[in-house]
C-alpha cells in the first residue's frame, strides 16, 4: 500500500524539468504521466513518485493527497 512519506512527497514535490516544471507531482496531467509510463519514468525517487502518482490518479484516489498539500 502507500507509505505516508510517499504521499506527502507526491503532494509537495515539484516537477523539476520539462513542460510542467514547478508543478506539483499530484497536479501533473494524467496524460503526461501515461506518456512517461510508456517511454520510461526517470530513474530514482522521482520516477518512483511519478509512477505512484499515476496509480493514484488511475484509481481515483487523489483525495488522499489533498489534505497533505
mmCIF file of the N, C-alpha and C atoms, coordinates in Angstrom:
data_MODEL
# 
_entry.id   MODEL 
# 
loop_
_atom_site.group_PDB 
_atom_site.id 
_atom_site.type_symbol 
_atom_site.label_atom_id 
_atom_site.label_alt_id 
_atom_site.label_comp_id 
_atom_site.label_asym_id 
_atom_site.label_entity_id 
_atom_site.label_seq_id 
_atom_site.pdbx_PDB_ins_code 
_atom_site.Cartn_x 
_atom_site.Cartn_y 
_atom_site.Cartn_z 
_atom_site.occupancy 
_atom_site.B_iso_or_equiv 
_atom_site.pdbx_formal_charge 
_atom_site.auth_seq_id 
_atom_site.auth_comp_id 
_atom_site.auth_asym_id 
_atom_site.auth_atom_id 
_atom_site.pdbx_PDB_model_num 
ATOM 1   N N  . UNK A 1 1  ? 0.853  -1.190 0.000   1.00 0.00 ? 1  UNK A N  1 
ATOM 2   C CA . UNK A 1 1  ? 0.000  0.000  0.000   1.00 0.00 ? 1  UNK A CA 1 
ATOM 3   C C  . UNK A 1 1  ? 0.893  1.246  0.000   1.00 0.00 ? 1  UNK A C  1 
ATOM 4   N N  . UNK A 1 2  ? 0.309  2.363  0.256   1.00 0.00 ? 2  UNK A N  1 
ATOM 5   C CA . UNK A 1 2  ? 1.038  3.628  0.200   1.00 0.00 ? 2  UNK A CA 1 
ATOM 6   C C  . UNK A 1 2  ? 1.654  3.965  1.547   1.00 0.00 ? 2  UNK A C  1 
ATOM 7   N N  . UNK A 1 3  ? 2.864  4.489  1.504   1.00 0.00 ? 3  UNK A N  1 
ATOM 8   C CA . UNK A 1 3  ? 3.508  4.984  2.715   1.00 0.00 ? 3  UNK A CA 1 
ATOM 9   C C  . UNK A 1 3  ? 3.202  6.464  2.852   1.00 0.00 ? 3  UNK A C  1 
ATOM 10  N N  . UNK A 1 4  ? 3.022  6.904  4.093   1.00 0.00 ? 4  UNK A N  1 
ATOM 11  C CA . UNK A 1 4  ? 2.668  8.302  4.348   1.00 0.00 ? 4  UNK A CA 1 
ATOM 12  C C  . UNK A 1 4  ? 3.693  9.261  3.739   1.00 0.00 ? 4  UNK A C  1 
ATOM 13  N N  . UNK A 1 5  ? 4.978  8.939  3.892   1.00 0.00 ? 5  UNK A N  1 
ATOM 14  C CA . UNK A 1 5  ? 6.017  9.831  3.363   1.00 0.00 ? 5  UNK A CA 1 
ATOM 15  C C  . UNK A 1 5  ? 5.920  9.958  1.848   1.00 0.00 ? 5  UNK A C  1 
ATOM 16  N N  . UNK A 1 6  ? 5.627  8.858  1.162   1.00 0.00 ? 6  UNK A N  1 
ATOM 17  C CA . UNK A 1 6  ? 5.467  8.918  -0.296  1.00 0.00 ? 6  UNK A CA 1 
ATOM 18  C C  . UNK A 1 6  ? 4.305  9.827  -0.672  1.00 0.00 ? 6  UNK A C  1 
ATOM 19  N N  . UNK A 1 7  ? 3.196  9.719  0.050   1.00 0.00 ? 7  UNK A N  1 
ATOM 20  C CA . UNK A 1 7  ? 2.034  10.562 -0.241  1.00 0.00 ? 7  UNK A CA 1 
ATOM 21  C C  . UNK A 1 7  ? 2.361  12.035 0.002   1.00 0.00 ? 7  UNK A C  1 
ATOM 22  N N  . UNK A 1 8  ? 3.090  12.302 1.076   1.00 0.00 ? 8  UNK A N  1 
ATOM 23  C CA . UNK A 1 8  ? 3.490  13.688 1.355   1.00 0.00 ? 8  UNK A CA 1 
ATOM 24  C C  . UNK A 1 8  ? 4.427  14.197 0.262   1.00 0.00 ? 8  UNK A C  1 
ATOM 25  N N  . UNK A 1 9  ? 5.338  13.353 -0.201  1.00 0.00 ? 9  UNK A N  1 
ATOM 26  C CA . UNK A 1 9  ? 6.254  13.762 -1.268  1.00 0.00 ? 9  UNK A CA 1 
ATOM 27  C C  . UNK A 1 9  ? 5.491  14.063 -2.561  1.00 0.00 ? 9  UNK A C  1 
ATOM 28  N N  . UNK A 1 10 ? 4.517  13.250 -2.890  1.00 0.00 ? 10 UNK A N  1 
ATOM 29  C CA . UNK A 1 10 ? 3.711  13.489 -4.096  1.00 0.00 ? 10 UNK A CA 1 
ATOM 30  C C  . UNK A 1 10 ? 2.965  14.816 -3.987  1.00 0.00 ? 10 UNK A C  1 
ATOM 31  N N  . UNK A 1 11 ? 2.497  15.127 -2.796  1.00 0.00 ? 11 UNK A N  1 
ATOM 32  C CA . UNK A 1 11 ? 1.735  16.360 -2.580  1.00 0.00 ? 11 UNK A CA 1 
ATOM 33  C C  . UNK A 1 11 ? 2.610  17.604 -2.603  1.00 0.00 ? 11 UNK A C  1 
ATOM 34  N N  . UNK A 1 12 ? 3.910  17.445 -2.313  1.00 0.00 ? 12 UNK A N  1 
ATOM 35  C CA . UNK A 1 12 ? 4.760  18.624 -2.101  1.00 0.00 ? 12 UNK A CA 1 
ATOM 36  C C  . UNK A 1 12 ? 5.961  18.737 -3.030  1.00 0.00 ? 12 UNK A C  1 
ATOM 37  N N  . UNK A 1 13 ? 6.190  17.732 -3.867  1.00 0.00 ? 13 UNK A N  1 
ATOM 38  C CA . UNK A 1 13 ? 7.366  17.751 -4.740  1.00 0.00 ? 13 UNK A CA 1 
ATOM 39  C C  . UNK A 1 13 ? 7.017  18.369 -6.094  1.00 0.00 ? 13 UNK A C  1 
ATOM 40  N N  . UNK A 1 14 ? 7.733  19.420 -6.485  1.00 0.00 ? 14 UNK A N  1 
ATOM 41  C CA . UNK A 1 14 ? 7.502  19.987 -7.818  1.00 0.00 ? 14 UNK A CA 1 
ATOM 42  C C  . UNK A 1 14 ? 8.253  19.189 -8.889  1.00 0.00 ? 14 UNK A C  1 
ATOM 43  N N  . UNK A 1 15 ? 7.668  19.143 -10.059 1.00 0.00 ? 15 UNK A N  1 
ATOM 44  C CA . UNK A 1 15 ? 8.330  18.516 -11.210 1.00 0.00 ? 15 UNK A CA 1 
ATOM 45  C C  . UNK A 1 15 ? 9.566  19.356 -11.526 1.00 0.00 ? 15 UNK A C  1 
ATOM 46  N N  . UNK A 1 16 ? 10.753 18.751 -11.568 1.00 0.00 ? 16 UNK A N  1 
ATOM 47  C CA . UNK A 1 16 ? 11.975 19.543 -11.726 1.00 0.00 ? 16 UNK A CA 1 
ATOM 48  C C  . UNK A 1 16 ? 12.333 19.940 -13.160 1.00 0.00 ? 16 UNK A C  1 
ATOM 49  N N  . UNK A 1 17 ? 11.645 19.396 -14.159 1.00 0.00 ? 17 UNK A N  1 
ATOM 50  C CA . UNK A 1 17 ? 12.029 19.698 -15.539 1.00 0.00 ? 17 UNK A CA 1 
ATOM 51  C C  . UNK A 1 17 ? 10.829 19.547 -16.462 1.00 0.00 ? 17 UNK A C  1 
ATOM 52  N N  . UNK A 1 18 ? 11.026 19.991 -17.693 1.00 0.00 ? 18 UNK A N  1 
ATOM 53  C CA . UNK A 1 18 ? 10.029 19.766 -18.740 1.00 0.00 ? 18 UNK A CA 1 
ATOM 54  C C  . UNK A 1 18 ? 8.909  20.786 -18.780 1.00 0.00 ? 18 UNK A C  1 
ATOM 55  N N  . UNK A 1 19 ? 7.922  20.451 -19.547 1.00 0.00 ? 19 UNK A N  1 
ATOM 56  C CA . UNK A 1 19 ? 6.775  21.319 -19.803 1.00 0.00 ? 19 UNK A CA 1 
ATOM 57  C C  . UNK A 1 19 ? 6.073  21.743 -18.509 1.00 0.00 ? 19 UNK A C  1 
ATOM 58  N N  . UNK A 1 20 ? 6.050  20.851 -17.533 1.00 0.00 ? 20 UNK A N  1 
ATOM 59  C CA . UNK A 1 20 ? 5.338  21.126 -16.289 1.00 0.00 ? 20 UNK A CA 1 
ATOM 60  C C  . UNK A 1 20 ? 6.289  21.384 -15.119 1.00 0.00 ? 20 UNK A C  1 
ATOM 61  N N  . UNK A 1 21 ? 7.470  21.875 -15.400 1.00 0.00 ? 21 UNK A N  1 
ATOM 62  C CA . UNK A 1 21 ? 8.441  22.194 -14.348 1.00 0.00 ? 21 UNK A CA 1 
ATOM 63  C C  . UNK A 1 21 ? 7.803  23.130 -13.326 1.00 0.00 ? 21 UNK A C  1 
ATOM 64  N N  . UNK A 1 22 ? 7.971  22.807 -12.052 1.00 0.00 ? 22 UNK A N  1 
ATOM 65  C CA . UNK A 1 22 ? 7.425  23.628 -10.978 1.00 0.00 ? 22 UNK A CA 1 
ATOM 66  C C  . UNK A 1 22 ? 6.048  23.197 -10.514 1.00 0.00 ? 22 UNK A C  1 
ATOM 67  N N  . UNK A 1 23 ? 5.356  22.415 -11.310 1.00 0.00 ? 23 UNK A N  1 
ATOM 68  C CA . UNK A 1 23 ? 4.018  21.938 -10.952 1.00 0.00 ? 23 UNK A CA 1 
ATOM 69  C C  . UNK A 1 23 ? 4.166  20.739 -10.015 1.00 0.00 ? 23 UNK A C  1 
ATOM 70  N N  . UNK A 1 24 ? 3.354  20.689 -8.956  1.00 0.00 ? 24 UNK A N  1 
ATOM 71  C CA . UNK A 1 24 ? 3.417  19.571 -8.020  1.00 0.00 ? 24 UNK A CA 1 
ATOM 72  C C  . UNK A 1 24 ? 3.085  18.269 -8.737  1.00 0.00 ? 24 UNK A C  1 
ATOM 73  N N  . UNK A 1 25 ? 3.729  17.186 -8.312  1.00 0.00 ? 25 UNK A N  1 
ATOM 74  C CA . UNK A 1 25 ? 3.526  15.894 -8.973  1.00 0.00 ? 25 UNK A CA 1 
ATOM 75  C C  . UNK A 1 25 ? 2.051  15.516 -9.030  1.00 0.00 ? 25 UNK A C  1 
ATOM 76  N N  . UNK A 1 26 ? 1.308  15.727 -7.960  1.00 0.00 ? 26 UNK A N  1 
ATOM 77  C CA . UNK A 1 26 ? -0.102 15.348 -7.947  1.00 0.00 ? 26 UNK A CA 1 
ATOM 78  C C  . UNK A 1 26 ? -0.918 16.181 -8.930  1.00 0.00 ? 26 UNK A C  1 
ATOM 79  N N  . UNK A 1 27 ? -0.408 17.330 -9.316  1.00 0.00 ? 27 UNK A N  1 
ATOM 80  C CA . UNK A 1 27 ? -1.121 18.207 -10.249 1.00 0.00 ? 27 UNK A CA 1 
ATOM 81  C C  . UNK A 1 27 ? -0.739 17.978 -11.706 1.00 0.00 ? 27 UNK A C  1 
ATOM 82  N N  . UNK A 1 28 ? 0.176  17.042 -11.960 1.00 0.00 ? 28 UNK A N  1 
ATOM 83  C CA . UNK A 1 28 ? 0.543  16.734 -13.346 1.00 0.00 ? 28 UNK A CA 1 
ATOM 84  C C  . UNK A 1 28 ? -0.633 16.063 -14.050 1.00 0.00 ? 28 UNK A C  1 
ATOM 85  N N  . UNK A 1 29 ? -0.860 16.375 -15.311 1.00 0.00 ? 29 UNK A N  1 
ATOM 86  C CA . UNK A 1 29 ? -1.943 15.721 -16.054 1.00 0.00 ? 29 UNK A CA 1 
ATOM 87  C C  . UNK A 1 29 ? -1.691 14.216 -16.188 1.00 0.00 ? 29 UNK A C  1 
ATOM 88  N N  . UNK A 1 30 ? -2.751 13.459 -16.110 1.00 0.00 ? 30 UNK A N  1 
ATOM 89  C CA . UNK A 1 30 ? -2.640 12.000 -16.229 1.00 0.00 ? 30 UNK A CA 1 
ATOM 90  C C  . UNK A 1 30 ? -2.004 11.610 -17.561 1.00 0.00 ? 30 UNK A C  1 
ATOM 91  N N  . UNK A 1 31 ? -2.324 12.334 -18.631 1.00 0.00 ? 31 UNK A N  1 
ATOM 92  C CA . UNK A 1 31 ? -1.773 12.025 -19.950 1.00 0.00 ? 31 UNK A CA 1 
ATOM 93  C C  . UNK A 1 31 ? -0.250 12.143 -19.956 1.00 0.00 ? 31 UNK A C  1 
ATOM 94  N N  . UNK A 1 32 ? 0.251  13.133 -19.242 1.00 0.00 ? 32 UNK A N  1 
ATOM 95  C CA . UNK A 1 32 ? 1.699  13.343 -19.139 1.00 0.00 ? 32 UNK A CA 1 
ATOM 96  C C  . UNK A 1 32 ? 2.349  12.161 -18.427 1.00 0.00 ? 32 UNK A C  1 
ATOM 97  N N  . UNK A 1 33 ? 1.739  11.708 -17.339 1.00 0.00 ? 33 UNK A N  1 
ATOM 98  C CA . UNK A 1 33 ? 2.261  10.564 -16.599 1.00 0.00 ? 33 UNK A CA 1 
ATOM 99  C C  . UNK A 1 33 ? 2.151  9.279  -17.418 1.00 0.00 ? 33 UNK A C  1 
ATOM 100 N N  . UNK A 1 34 ? 1.083  9.148  -18.194 1.00 0.00 ? 34 UNK A N  1 
ATOM 101 C CA . UNK A 1 34 ? 0.933  7.979  -19.061 1.00 0.00 ? 34 UNK A CA 1 
ATOM 102 C C  . UNK A 1 34 ? 2.028  7.953  -20.126 1.00 0.00 ? 34 UNK A C  1 
ATOM 103 N N  . UNK A 1 35 ? 2.402  9.121  -20.633 1.00 0.00 ? 35 UNK A N  1 
ATOM 104 C CA . UNK A 1 35 ? 3.485  9.192  -21.615 1.00 0.00 ? 35 UNK A CA 1 
ATOM 105 C C  . UNK A 1 35 ? 4.781  8.663  -20.986 1.00 0.00 ? 35 UNK A C  1 
ATOM 106 N N  . UNK A 1 36 ? 5.051  9.098  -19.752 1.00 0.00 ? 36 UNK A N  1 
ATOM 107 C CA . UNK A 1 36 ? 6.252  8.611  -19.065 1.00 0.00 ? 36 UNK A CA 1 
ATOM 108 C C  . UNK A 1 36 ? 6.169  7.114  -18.823 1.00 0.00 ? 36 UNK A C  1 
ATOM 109 N N  . UNK A 1 37 ? 4.986  6.610  -18.506 1.00 0.00 ? 37 UNK A N  1 
ATOM 110 C CA . UNK A 1 37 ? 4.826  5.169  -18.278 1.00 0.00 ? 37 UNK A CA 1 
ATOM 111 C C  . UNK A 1 37 ? 5.199  4.395  -19.537 1.00 0.00 ? 37 UNK A C  1 
ATOM 112 N N  . UNK A 1 38 ? 4.862  4.948  -20.686 1.00 0.00 ? 38 UNK A N  1 
ATOM 113 C CA . UNK A 1 38 ? 5.171  4.289  -21.955 1.00 0.00 ? 38 UNK A CA 1 
ATOM 114 C C  . UNK A 1 38 ? 6.643  4.449  -22.325 1.00 0.00 ? 38 UNK A C  1 
ATOM 115 N N  . UNK A 1 39 ? 7.184  5.637  -22.130 1.00 0.00 ? 39 UNK A N  1 
ATOM 116 C CA . UNK A 1 39 ? 8.556  5.952  -22.550 1.00 0.00 ? 39 UNK A CA 1 
ATOM 117 C C  . UNK A 1 39 ? 9.601  5.618  -21.489 1.00 0.00 ? 39 UNK A C  1 
ATOM 118 N N  . UNK A 1 40 ? 9.170  5.540  -20.243 1.00 0.00 ? 40 UNK A N  1 
ATOM 119 C CA . UNK A 1 40 ? 10.086 5.256  -19.146 1.00 0.00 ? 40 UNK A CA 1 
ATOM 120 C C  . UNK A 1 40 ? 10.147 6.413  -18.161 1.00 0.00 ? 40 UNK A C  1 
ATOM 121 N N  . UNK A 1 41 ? 9.856  6.112  -16.920 1.00 0.00 ? 41 UNK A N  1 
ATOM 122 C CA . UNK A 1 41 ? 9.948  7.128  -15.870 1.00 0.00 ? 41 UNK A CA 1 
ATOM 123 C C  . UNK A 1 41 ? 11.424 7.411  -15.594 1.00 0.00 ? 41 UNK A C  1 
ATOM 124 N N  . UNK A 1 42 ? 11.728 8.610  -15.089 1.00 0.00 ? 42 UNK A N  1 
ATOM 125 C CA . UNK A 1 42 ? 13.109 8.895  -14.685 1.00 0.00 ? 42 UNK A CA 1 
ATOM 126 C C  . UNK A 1 42 ? 13.552 7.886  -13.622 1.00 0.00 ? 42 UNK A C  1 
ATOM 127 N N  . UNK A 1 43 ? 14.835 7.661  -13.526 1.00 0.00 ? 43 UNK A N  1 
ATOM 128 C CA . UNK A 1 43 ? 15.361 6.741  -12.518 1.00 0.00 ? 43 UNK A CA 1 
ATOM 129 C C  . UNK A 1 43 ? 15.305 7.388  -11.138 1.00 0.00 ? 43 UNK A C  1 
ATOM 130 N N  . UNK A 1 44 ? 15.315 6.559  -10.134 1.00 0.00 ? 44 UNK A N  1 
ATOM 131 C CA . UNK A 1 44 ? 15.394 7.042  -8.766  1.00 0.00 ? 44 UNK A CA 1 
ATOM 132 C C  . UNK A 1 44 ? 14.057 7.404  -8.169  1.00 0.00 ? 44 UNK A C  1 
ATOM 133 N N  . UNK A 1 45 ? 14.147 8.199  -7.115  1.00 0.00 ? 45 UNK A N  1 
ATOM 134 C CA . UNK A 1 45 ? 12.971 8.552  -6.324  1.00 0.00 ? 45 UNK A CA 1 
ATOM 135 C C  . UNK A 1 45 ? 11.915 9.283  -7.153  1.00 0.00 ? 45 UNK A C  1 
ATOM 136 N N  . UNK A 1 46 ? 12.340 10.206 -8.012  1.00 0.00 ? 46 UNK A N  1 
ATOM 137 C CA . UNK A 1 46 ? 11.383 10.955 -8.821  1.00 0.00 ? 46 UNK A CA 1 
ATOM 138 C C  . UNK A 1 46 ? 10.542 10.008 -9.676  1.00 0.00 ? 46 UNK A C  1 
ATOM 139 N N  . UNK A 1 47 ? 11.172 9.085  -10.341 1.00 0.00 ? 47 UNK A N  1 
ATOM 140 C CA . UNK A 1 47 ? 10.448 8.135  -11.174 1.00 0.00 ? 47 UNK A CA 1 
ATOM 141 C C  . UNK A 1 47 ? 9.480  7.285  -10.368 1.00 0.00 ? 47 UNK A C  1 
ATOM 142 N N  . UNK A 1 48 ? 9.905  6.863  -9.188  1.00 0.00 ? 48 UNK A N  1 
ATOM 143 C CA . UNK A 1 48 ? 9.032  6.071  -8.318  1.00 0.00 ? 48 UNK A CA 1 
ATOM 144 C C  . UNK A 1 48 ? 7.813  6.887  -7.901  1.00 0.00 ? 48 UNK A C  1 
ATOM 145 N N  . UNK A 1 49 ? 8.036  8.143  -7.549  1.00 0.00 ? 49 UNK A N  1 
ATOM 146 C CA . UNK A 1 49 ? 6.920  9.002  -7.141  1.00 0.00 ? 49 UNK A CA 1 
ATOM 147 C C  . UNK A 1 49 ? 5.976  9.277  -8.312  1.00 0.00 ? 49 UNK A C  1 
ATOM 148 N N  . UNK A 1 50 ? 6.534  9.460  -9.492  1.00 0.00 ? 50 UNK A N  1 
ATOM 149 C CA . UNK A 1 50 ? 5.682  9.702  -10.666 1.00 0.00 ? 50 UNK A CA 1 
ATOM 150 C C  . UNK A 1 50 ? 4.837  8.473  -10.984 1.00 0.00 ? 50 UNK A C  1 
ATOM 151 N N  . UNK A 1 51 ? 5.419  7.289  -10.885 1.00 0.00 ? 51 UNK A N  1 
ATOM 152 C CA . UNK A 1 51 ? 4.673  6.053  -11.128 1.00 0.00 ? 51 UNK A CA 1 
ATOM 153 C C  . UNK A 1 51 ? 3.561  5.893  -10.099 1.00 0.00 ? 51 UNK A C  1 
ATOM 154 N N  . UNK A 1 52 ? 3.852  6.199  -8.847  1.00 0.00 ? 52 UNK A N  1 
ATOM 155 C CA . UNK A 1 52 ? 2.846  6.113  -7.797  1.00 0.00 ? 52 UNK A CA 1 
ATOM 156 C C  . UNK A 1 52 ? 1.754  7.157  -8.016  1.00 0.00 ? 52 UNK A C  1 
ATOM 157 N N  . UNK A 1 53 ? 2.139  8.337  -8.460  1.00 0.00 ? 53 UNK A N  1 
ATOM 158 C CA . UNK A 1 53 ? 1.159  9.383  -8.761  1.00 0.00 ? 53 UNK A CA 1 
ATOM 159 C C  . UNK A 1 53 ? 0.201  8.911  -9.847  1.00 0.00 ? 53 UNK A C  1 
ATOM 160 N N  . UNK A 1 54 ? 0.728  8.265  -10.864 1.00 0.00 ? 54 UNK A N  1 
ATOM 161 C CA . UNK A 1 54 ? -0.122 7.735  -11.933 1.00 0.00 ? 54 UNK A CA 1 
ATOM 162 C C  . UNK A 1 54 ? -1.094 6.699  -11.377 1.00 0.00 ? 54 UNK A C  1 
ATOM 163 N N  . UNK A 1 55 ? -0.621 5.801  -10.542 1.00 0.00 ? 55 UNK A N  1 
ATOM 164 C CA . UNK A 1 55 ? -1.509 4.804  -9.924  1.00 0.00 ? 55 UNK A CA 1 
ATOM 165 C C  . UNK A 1 55 ? -2.632 5.474  -9.148  1.00 0.00 ? 55 UNK A C  1 
ATOM 166 N N  . UNK A 1 56 ? -2.279 6.480  -8.378  1.00 0.00 ? 56 UNK A N  1 
ATOM 167 C CA . UNK A 1 56 ? -3.267 7.201  -7.573  1.00 0.00 ? 56 UNK A CA 1 
ATOM 168 C C  . UNK A 1 56 ? -4.314 7.838  -8.477  1.00 0.00 ? 56 UNK A C  1 
ATOM 169 N N  . UNK A 1 57 ? -3.879 8.466  -9.561  1.00 0.00 ? 57 UNK A N  1 
ATOM 170 C CA . UNK A 1 57 ? -4.806 9.117  -10.487 1.00 0.00 ? 57 UNK A CA 1 
ATOM 171 C C  . UNK A 1 57 ? -5.706 8.088  -11.175 1.00 0.00 ? 57 UNK A C  1 
ATOM 172 N N  . UNK A 1 58 ? -5.139 6.986  -11.630 1.00 0.00 ? 58 UNK A N  1 
ATOM 173 C CA . UNK A 1 58 ? -5.928 5.964  -12.319 1.00 0.00 ? 58 UNK A CA 1 
ATOM 174 C C  . UNK A 1 58 ? -7.000 5.385  -11.395 1.00 0.00 ? 58 UNK A C  1 
ATOM 175 N N  . UNK A 1 59 ? -6.644 5.195  -10.131 1.00 0.00 ? 59 UNK A N  1 
ATOM 176 C CA . UNK A 1 59 ? -7.580 4.616  -9.169  1.00 0.00 ? 59 UNK A CA 1 
ATOM 177 C C  . UNK A 1 59 ? -8.537 5.650  -8.565  1.00 0.00 ? 59 UNK A C  1 
ATOM 178 N N  . UNK A 1 60 ? -8.366 6.925  -8.929  1.00 0.00 ? 60 UNK A N  1 
ATOM 179 C CA . UNK A 1 60 ? -9.249 7.965  -8.416  1.00 0.00 ? 60 UNK A CA 1 
ATOM 180 C C  . UNK A 1 60 ? -9.047 8.258  -6.930  1.00 0.00 ? 60 UNK A C  1 
ATOM 181 N N  . UNK A 1 61 ? -7.823 8.141  -6.469  1.00 0.00 ? 61 UNK A N  1 
ATOM 182 C CA . UNK A 1 61 ? -7.511 8.326  -5.053  1.00 0.00 ? 61 UNK A CA 1 
ATOM 183 C C  . UNK A 1 61 ? -6.859 9.673  -4.751  1.00 0.00 ? 61 UNK A C  1 
ATOM 184 N N  . UNK A 1 62 ? -7.048 10.629 -5.608  1.00 0.00 ? 62 UNK A N  1 
ATOM 185 C CA . UNK A 1 62 ? -6.412 11.931 -5.414  1.00 0.00 ? 62 UNK A CA 1 
ATOM 186 C C  . UNK A 1 62 ? -6.857 12.611 -4.127  1.00 0.00 ? 62 UNK A C  1 
ATOM 187 N N  . UNK A 1 63 ? -8.016 12.226 -3.614  1.00 0.00 ? 63 UNK A N  1 
ATOM 188 C CA . UNK A 1 63 ? -8.496 12.764 -2.345  1.00 0.00 ? 63 UNK A CA 1 
ATOM 189 C C  . UNK A 1 63 ? -7.574 12.445 -1.185  1.00 0.00 ? 63 UNK A C  1 
ATOM 190 N N  . UNK A 1 64 ? -6.769 11.383 -1.307  1.00 0.00 ? 64 UNK A N  1 
ATOM 191 C CA . UNK A 1 64 ? -5.796 11.058 -0.266  1.00 0.00 ? 64 UNK A CA 1 
ATOM 192 C C  . UNK A 1 64 ? -4.713 12.127 -0.159  1.00 0.00 ? 64 UNK A C  1 
ATOM 193 N N  . UNK A 1 65 ? -4.438 12.784 -1.266  1.00 0.00 ? 65 UNK A N  1 
ATOM 194 C CA . UNK A 1 65 ? -3.342 13.748 -1.326  1.00 0.00 ? 65 UNK A CA 1 
ATOM 195 C C  . UNK A 1 65 ? -3.770 15.158 -0.922  1.00 0.00 ? 65 UNK A C  1 
ATOM 196 N N  . UNK A 1 66 ? -4.998 15.524 -1.224  1.00 0.00 ? 66 UNK A N  1 
ATOM 197 C CA . UNK A 1 66 ? -5.478 16.901 -0.999  1.00 0.00 ? 66 UNK A CA 1 
ATOM 198 C C  . UNK A 1 66 ? -5.166 17.431 0.398   1.00 0.00 ? 66 UNK A C  1 
ATOM 199 N N  . UNK A 1 67 ? -5.426 16.676 1.476   1.00 0.00 ? 67 UNK A N  1 
ATOM 200 C CA . UNK A 1 67 ? -5.140 17.226 2.809   1.00 0.00 ? 67 UNK A CA 1 
ATOM 201 C C  . UNK A 1 67 ? -3.646 17.418 3.082   1.00 0.00 ? 67 UNK A C  1 
ATOM 202 N N  . UNK A 1 68 ? -2.796 16.806 2.290   1.00 0.00 ? 68 UNK A N  1 
ATOM 203 C CA . UNK A 1 68 ? -1.347 16.880 2.522   1.00 0.00 ? 68 UNK A CA 1 
ATOM 204 C C  . UNK A 1 68 ? -0.698 18.064 1.828   1.00 0.00 ? 68 UNK A C  1 
ATOM 205 N N  . UNK A 1 69 ? -1.416 18.719 0.930   1.00 0.00 ? 69 UNK A N  1 
ATOM 206 C CA . UNK A 1 69 ? -0.844 19.842 0.171   1.00 0.00 ? 69 UNK A CA 1 
ATOM 207 C C  . UNK A 1 69 ? -0.544 21.018 1.068   1.00 0.00 ? 69 UNK A C  1 
# 
